[in-house]
Amino acid sequence: MEKKKLKQHAINREWCKGCGICVEFCPKKVIELDRKEKVIVVYPEKCIACKLCELRCPDLAIEIETE
């Protein structure tokens, strides 16, 4: 099976309630909560496109797009 390559993190900040679940599940610590308690991508180059943040987000605010 071929490894997926990250295209982009699509984050809907309006839907994000800042619960931090995605941050806790990210194995590479790619995402964090900003001053407004909304998720942001801080290290996109470290992302392995595992989609744990997307799968665990209760608000469906994160989508990991791959090539």
Secondary structure, 3 states (H helix, E strand, C coil): CCCCCEEEEEECCCCCCCCCHHHHHCCCCCEEECCCCCEEECCHHHCCCCCHHHHHCCCCCEEEEEC
